[in-house]
Amino acid sequence: MRIKTNSGNFQPCPEYTGSAVCVDVTPLKTVQTQYGPKEKFRFVFEIGETKDDGSRWCVWSAPFTPSYHENSALRPFLRKWMGRELTAGETQTFDTEEMLGKTAHITVIHEHSEGEVYANIALITPDKSAEPLKPSGKFVRMKDRPPKDGAGGQGGGYRRAEPAGDTSADLGATKIHVGKCKGLEVRDLSPEQVGALVANWLPTAKANAKPTADDKRLIAALESWQAAQAAKPADDDVPY
């Protein structure tokens, strides 16, 4: 989600780690990509923090094409969210609308570029909270919003600007900013090197009350690596 910082009306979702709940699967929209026009949609999540007016902050996922192909961006996102791979049978009948009301544990980070702020979902995993977050009921789905200025789908109290492109987080491309591997990407490291960061740097970074943006990105990447390691067979040692 991209929002210009010089706009006084709307602000991006704050950086956040915690429970979230899916409150919308947006209608398909044709967008221009480097491969030509593609139909894409987004998931919208309410988080557990509220604005001054009492409504919850929301964050939009990266845009996805409606495909569960093994090379699609949607497939790994859902796998991380659900904590498992969809079965062959499920892929034949899967409907994204089924994700409405589903909870997740997410990390939202800010990306800054040319005076604009991007609120991106850097990590998503299954929610294991004792009291899962429930939809507030205040969010109006895009498909139910009245047209605004002839464009449609932008009313209802929540608003966002369209992103410059697909901002799906490639956590493997996260750059290391600490230690001997500084300047390399996570996917360039051996499993032993990533494991060393997890063991030696990650606990201290997570305990830091004021982590930097670089810290948050690397924390999200290392936690994603940990989750992937736990889910993969013992003889699969490819970090990303």
C-alpha positions in Angstrom: 0.0 0.0 0.0 1.5 3.4 -1.0 0.3 6.6 0.6 1.9 10.0 -0.1 3.2 11.5 3.1 2.3 15.0 1.9 -1.4 14.0 2.1 -2.9 15.2 5.4 -6.0 13.0 5.1 -4.7 9.5 5.2 -1.8 7.7 6.8 -0.3 4.3 6.3 -1.0 1.5 8.7 1.6 1.8 11.5 4.5 -0.8 11.8 3.1 -3.7 13.7 3.6 -7.2 14.8 0.6 -9.2 16.2 -2.8 -10.6 15.4 -4.8 -9.6 12.4 -8.0 -10.7 10.7 -8.9 -10.7 7.0 -11.8 -8.3 6.3 -11.8 -8.2 2.5 -10.8 -9.9 -0.7 -10.9 -7.1 -3.2 -12.6 -7.4 -6.6 -10.3 -8.2 -9.5 -8.8 -5.1 -11.1 -6.8 -4.9 -14.3 -3.3 -3.5 -13.8 -0.4 -3.0 -16.1 2.6 -5.1 -15.4 5.9 -5.7 -17.2 4.2 -8.7 -18.8 1.1 -6.8 -19.9 -2.3 -6.2 -18.3 -3.1 -8.7 -15.5 -6.1 -9.1 -13.3 -5.2 -8.8 -9.6 -6.8 -8.7 -6.2 -5.7 -8.1 -2.6 -6.4 -9.3 0.9 -7.2 -6.6 3.5 -6.4 -7.1 7.2 -7.6 -5.3 10.3 -4.9 -5.2 12.9 -5.2 -5.0 16.7 -4.5 -1.3 16.9 -7.0 1.5 16.6 -7.0 5.0 15.3 -8.1 8.1 17.2 -11.6 7.7 16.0 -11.8 4.1 17.4 -11.7 2.4 14.0 -9.0 -0.2 13.4 -6.0 0.3 11.2 -5.9 -1.8 8.0 -3.2 -3.1 5.8 -3.5 -4.3 2.2 -1.5 -7.2 0.9 0.5 -7.2 -2.2 -1.6 -7.7 -5.4 -2.0 -11.3 -6.5 -3.2 -12.9 -9.7 -6.0 -15.4 -9.0 -3.8 -18.4 -9.6 -2.6 -21.2 -7.3 0.1 -22.3 -9.8 3.3 -23.5 -8.0 5.1 -20.5 -9.4 2.4 -17.9 -8.4 2.9 -15.4 -5.6 -0.4 -16.3 -4.1 0.6 -19.9 -3.3 3.5 -19.2 -0.9 1.5 -16.4 0.7 -1.4 -18.7 1.5 1.0 -21.5 2.6 2.7 -19.2 5.1 -0.7 -17.8 6.3 -2.3 -21.3 6.7 0.8 -23.0 7.9 0.4 -25.7 5.4 0.2 -26.4 1.7 -3.3 -26.8 0.2 -4.0 -30.4 -0.9 -4.5 -31.2 -4.6 -8.2 -31.5 -4.0 -8.4 -28.2 -2.2 -6.7 -26.4 -5.1 -9.5 -27.5 -7.4 -12.2 -25.9 -5.3 -10.3 -23.2 -3.3 -12.2 -19.9 -3.2 -10.4 -16.8 -1.8 -13.7 -15.7 -0.2 -13.1 -18.5 2.3 -10.3 -16.5 3.8 -12.7 -13.8 5.1 -12.7 -13.8 8.8 -9.5 -15.9 9.0 -6.9 -14.7 11.5 -3.2 -14.4 11.0 -0.1 -13.2 12.8 1.6 -10.5 10.7 4.5 -8.1 10.7 3.9 -4.8 9.0 6.9 -2.7 8.0 7.3 0.7 6.4 9.3 1.3 3.2 10.2 4.8 2.3 10.8 6.0 -1.3 10.7 9.5 -2.8 8.7 11.1 -0.1 6.1 8.2 0.1 5.5 5.5 2.7 4.7 1.9 1.9 3.1 -0.2 4.6 3.9 -3.8 3.6 3.2 -7.2 5.1 6.7 -8.5 5.6 5.7 -11.7 7.3 2.5 -13.7 7.8 2.1 -16.9 9.8 -0.8 -18.8 11.5 -2.3 -16.9 14.4 -1.9 -18.9 17.7 -3.4 -16.2 20.0 -5.5 -17.4 22.9 -8.2 -14.8 21.9 -8.1 -14.5 18.0 -8.9 -11.1 16.7 -12.4 -10.7 15.3 -13.5 -8.3 12.5 -14.7 -5.0 14.0 -17.6 -4.8 11.6 -16.7 -1.2 10.6 -14.8 -2.0 7.5 -16.9 -1.8 4.3 -15.8 -4.2 1.6 -14.6 -2.7 -1.7 -17.4 -4.4 -3.6 -20.0 -2.9 -1.3 -18.7 0.7 -1.6 -20.5 3.3 -3.6 -18.7 4.9 -6.6 -16.7 7.9 -5.8 -15.7 10.5 -8.4 -16.8 8.0 -11.0 -14.0 5.6 -10.1 -15.9 3.3 -7.7 -14.7 1.3 -4.8 -13.0 4.0 -2.8 -15.6 5.2 -0.3 -16.7 3.8 3.1 -14.2 5.4 5.5 -11.0 3.4 4.6 -8.8 4.5 1.7 -5.5 3.7 0.1 -3.5 4.8 -2.9 -2.7 2.3 -5.7 0.9 0.9 -5.5 3.5 1.4 -8.1 3.6 -2.4 -8.8 3.7 -5.7 -7.2 5.3 -5.2 -3.8 5.2 -8.8 -2.5 7.9 -9.2 0.0 10.8 -11.4 -1.3 12.3 -12.0 2.1 15.1 -14.0 0.6 16.3 -10.7 -1.0 16.6 -9.0 2.4 20.1 -7.6 2.8 22.2 -8.4 5.8 23.3 -5.2 7.6 25.2 -6.8 10.5 28.3 -9.0 11.0 30.6 -10.6 8.5 27.9 -11.1 5.9 26.9 -7.5 5.7 25.8 -6.5 2.2 24.8 -10.0 1.2 21.2 -11.1 0.7 19.7 -13.8 3.0 19.3 -16.2 0.0 23.1 -15.8 -0.7 24.0 -17.4 2.6 24.5 -21.0 3.4 22.0 -22.6 5.9 24.8 -22.6 8.5 25.3 -18.8 8.1 21.6 -18.1 8.3 21.4 -20.4 11.3 24.2 -18.5 13.0 22.3 -15.2 12.5 19.1 -16.9 14.0 21.0 -18.2 17.0 23.3 -15.2 17.7 21.7 -12.1 16.4 17.9 -12.7 16.2 17.2 -13.0 20.0 19.1 -9.7 20.8 17.4 -7.9 17.9 13.9 -9.1 19.0 14.6 -7.9 22.5 15.6 -4.4 21.3 12.8 -2.0 22.2 13.6 0.3 19.3 14.6 -1.8 16.3 15.6 0.0 13.1 13.7 -0.6 9.8 16.7 -2.7 8.7 16.4 -4.8 11.9 12.7 -5.4 11.3 13.2 -6.5 7.8 16.0 -8.9 8.8 14.0 -10.2 11.7 11.0 -10.9 9.4 13.3 -12.7 6.9 15.0 -14.8 9.6 11.7 -15.8 11.2 10.4 -16.7 7.8 13.5 -18.9 7.3 12.9 -20.5 10.6 9.3 -21.3 9.7 10.4 -22.7 6.4 13.0 -24.9 8.0 10.5 -26.3 10.4 8.1 -27.2 7.6 10.5 -28.7 5.2 11.9 -32.3 5.1 15.1 -32.8 7.1 17.2 -33.4 4.0 16.1 -30.1 2.3 18.9 -27.6 3.2 18.1 -24.8 0.7 17.5 -21.6 2.7 15.3 -20.0 0.1 
